[in-house]
Amino acid sequence: MQCSRRIVSSWPAFVLCALSWSCLAIAQETAFAPGQKVVAGTGSARQEGVVVRQDASGVLVRFPMWDGRDDPVNGPTRHYRPDELRLAGAAPAAPAAPAAPAAAVPRARRVRVVPSTDGAPLSQAEILTFLKGRIGSDPWAHPDKPAVVRELAALIRSRGVDFRWDTLSAFANELRNSGGNETTIPFHIRANFGSPVAQEWFYGAWDLSKYARSLSQQGDRWVERDTVALNGTLQIGADGSYAWDSASGAIRGRWRPAVASEMEWRQAGGAGIVLLKGKSGADWLVKEWDPEPLAVESISITLLESEATQEFGGRRGSRR
């Protein structure tokens, strides 16, 4: 039943009263106000949250116990149907009487479509379809969730994605509600924009730079500064040789292809190469770097054993 906001004044008083009470009861059951404390789930799955807003997608609830994990504005949030929530302190609704058994209906065979590991970069729709098709019935309690997240991460590394990650987007919220791990899948999306590169992509000359961020106090304000400084060149040869020239000296050496585990550790797909015995006598990993739309093809250079001492390079003379 729908309640009209406009009531005809000529109706009898007792009818108006009954309708008003009915509308109020429905509104109390379906409408939530920002800031109200609500409870979702029962037993061990019980979570207390705060209403952010109610919109066409349902009731958006923030869970303060998870603040700071992902969403810098609201903290992790999730949409619920109004009937899935109750005000904090209110008793759970009594279970409905069991309905009469329905006539048996032939069950349609469920077809699971898994995107190919070969093909164009994945779209947002393909990623959501993959998750919902595998663990959509109850993503957070599904026993296959860890394995499915790992499989999706491998798929993203093998094909890349055709969009950039935005923490506050509707897609990010739906991904979390569909069982997308709050760190694993977003990190893979960030690291794999576009089609994965092949080993030959690295050949040629790269102009290097170093990036640093500093924080200083000026009176009652903290000022953050970004600094980028040129830092030499790197020449990568198709014959397995490299020449790395920088302020700390010139190094000539050999490189090898990065193995899958070395790329997977950094959530990156495509090829990578390892500069053997580079600066400080250590091995360094070179991979494609593309966190933002850049004017030139770019690489990052990090210690193979860690993400420390990062340098960046732009292909000399290239434009996208």
N, C-alpha and C positions, 0 to 999 in steps of 0.2 A: 504493500500500500504506500502511496505517495501522499505527503501532506502539503497542501497548498499554503503559501504564505498569505494569500488573500482570502478572507472568510466573508461570506455574504451576510450583511447585518440583519437581514430579515429572517434568518434561521432562528428557530427556538433556542432559548438560552441553554437548555439542558443538552441540546445537540452540540452547540458551540463548546460547552464545557467538556463534553466527552471527546470531541475532536481535538481540543487543545491539550487535554491530558494524554491522549494517544500520541499526538505529535511530540510532546515533551518526552514521553517514554522512549520513543524511537530515537529522538535526538540524543538522549542520554546514552543509548546503547551504541550509537554509530558516530557521534561527534566527539572529538578530542581537541583540547586547546593547547597551544604551545606552552611548555613549561610543566604540564601535568606529569606526575610520576605514574608510570604504568608498569605492568608485569606481563611478560610474554612467556609462555610455556609453563610447565609444572614439574615438580620433583627435581631431579638433577639437572634438567634442561631449563630450569626457571632462571630468568634474567630480568633485572629491574632496570628500566631506562627512563628517559625523559623525552616527551613529545617535542619534536622540532616543528612539524607542521602536518596538516592533513590536506592531501591534494588528490588529483585524479588517480594517482598510483596507489593510494592507500594512506596509512599513517606512517610518517617517517619518524623513527625512534633512534635517539642517540643513547649509547651505553657508556656511562662515565667510567666504568671499571676498565674500559679499553682505551681511554683517552690517550692521545699522543702516539698511538700505534701506526696510524696511517693518514687519516684526514686531519689536516692542520686547523680546519675551521670547526667542524662538528664532532670530530672524533669518528670512529667507525659507526655507521648508521645502517638501518635496514628498514625497508617498507613492510608493513603488515596490513592484512585486512582488519577492519575494525573489530570483527568478531573474534580475532585471535588475541586481543588485548583486554585487560581489565585494569581499572584504577588500582594503584597500590593500596593495600589495606582492605580491598573489597574481597569478599569470599568468592571462590571459583563458582561458576554457574553449575547447577545440578545437571548431571548427565541426562540427556534426552532418553525417553523410552525407546527401546529397540523397535525399529520399523518392521513391518511384516516382510518376510523374505520375498524378494522380487524374482520374477521368472528368469531362469538362466538365459544369458545372452552369449552367443558364441564370441570368444575373445579374439580380437584381431591380432595377427602376428606382428610383433613390434620389429620394425626395421631400423637397424642402427647404421647410420651413415657416418663413416669416419673419413675426414678429409685426407687426401693423399699427401704423402711426404714430398711429392714432387708437384710443382705448380706455382702459381702466382702467390704473392704474399697474402697471408690470412687477413680477412676482414673481421670487424667486430662481430658481425652476425655469425660467421663461421665458428668463432671461438665460443660464443654463447650456445650455439647449437650443439657443439661438441660436448660441453659440460652438461647441458640439460638432457641430452640424449643418453648420457652415461650415468649421471648421479642426480638427475633432476627431481626424483621422487622425494628425497630427503637428503640434500647434499651434505649437510654438516654431520649427520649421523651415519651416512652411507659407508659401509666397510671398505668399498673400493676407492674412496676419495683420495688417499695418498697416492695410489698407483695411477689414478686418472690425472691428477695434477702433474705428476712426473711425465706422463705420456704427452700431455698438452704442452708442457715446457719443451720437450724434445721436438714436438711438431713445430713450435714457434722458432726454435733454433734452425730447423731444416728449411723453413719456407720464409721466415721473416713476417712482418706485419705491414699493412698498408696505411696505418694511422699512428699518431703519436699519443703517448699516454698522458691523460689528464686526470689527476686524482679527484677533482670535483665534478667530473662529467657524469651524465646519466649512465653511460656504459660502465664506468668504474663501480657505481653503486649496484648495478645489475650483476656485474661480475662477482662481487662479494656475495650477493644473495644467491647466486647460482653455484657457490662452492669454490670460486676462484681463490686460491690461497692469497692472503693479503700481501705477501712479499714475493713469493716465487714467481707467479705469473706477471704481476706488474713489472718486476725487475727484468724479466725476459722480454716483455714488450718494449721497455725503454732501450734495451741493448740490441734490438733486432729490427729497426726500421728499414724497410725496403728489402730487396732480394739479397740473400747472402752472397758475399764476394768469393771468387776463386783465388787460388794461390797467385796466378799471374797478375792479378790486380795490384799487388804490392810492388811490382817491378818498376824501377825508375827512381827519380830524385824527389826528396821530401824536404821542405823547409821547416825546421823545428822551432818550437817555442815552449816556454814553461809558464805555468799559470800558478798564481798564489793569491790567497785571500787573507787580508789582515784586518784586525779589529782594534781600534784605539779609542780612548776616552777623550772627549773635548768638552770640558766643563761638565754639564750634567747630561751630555749626550754621548752615546757610543756610535762611532762612525765606522762603517765597513767599506773596505776598498778592495777592488780586484786589480791585480797587476799581471800583465802579460809581457814577457821579455823574449826576444829572439834568442835562439840557443843552438845555432849551427845547422848542419844538414845531415841527412841520411840517404845514402845511395844503396838500393837493393838490386842486386844483379840476378838475372835468370840462371846464372851458372852456380848459384849457391854462395856467392860472396856478398859481403857488405862493406861499406866505408862509412864510418860514423865520425863526423868532425864536429867538435864543440869547443867551448872555452876550456874544458878540462883536458883537451888533447884530441889526437886523431887515432882512431882504432880501425884496424883492418882485420876482418875475420870471416867466419863462415856462419851460415844460418841453416836451420832445418825446419821442416813443417811442424807446426804445433799438433799435438795429438788431441783426440776428442775430449779426453778428460780435462786437459788444460783449458780448452775453450768452454766446456760445460761449467767449470768452476766459476767462470766469469759471466755466465748466462748468455754467452755469445755463440751465434751460429756462423756458418761460413768458415773460410780458411783463416789461419793465423800462422805467423812464422816466429821462430825463436832465434834471437841473435846470440850466438854462443860466445862466452867470454867477452862480453861487452864492457861497458863502464864498470869500474871497480872489480873487474874480473868476474862479474856475475852474468848469468843468462837473463835475457830480457824478452818479454813477449810483445809482439807487434800485432795489433788487430785493427779492424776498421772502427772508426769512432764517428758517431753521427747522432749526438743527443739533440741537436737543433738543426733547422735548415741552414746549411752553410753554403758559402759561395764556391768552395773548392772541396774536392774529395779529401778526406782526413783520416788520420791514424792516431792511435794512442800507443805509448810505449811505457810498459811497467815492468818492474822486477817480476820474474817468472814465479817466484815463491810468494809474492804478495802484491797488493795494489799500490805499494808505496812508490815514491819518487816518480811521479807520472810526468811524462812529456807528451807533447802533441805535435803532429806534423800535417802540413797541407801540401798536396801534390803541386810541384812547381809547374806553373803555366796552365793549370787545369781550371775549367769552369764547369759547373753542373748545368 
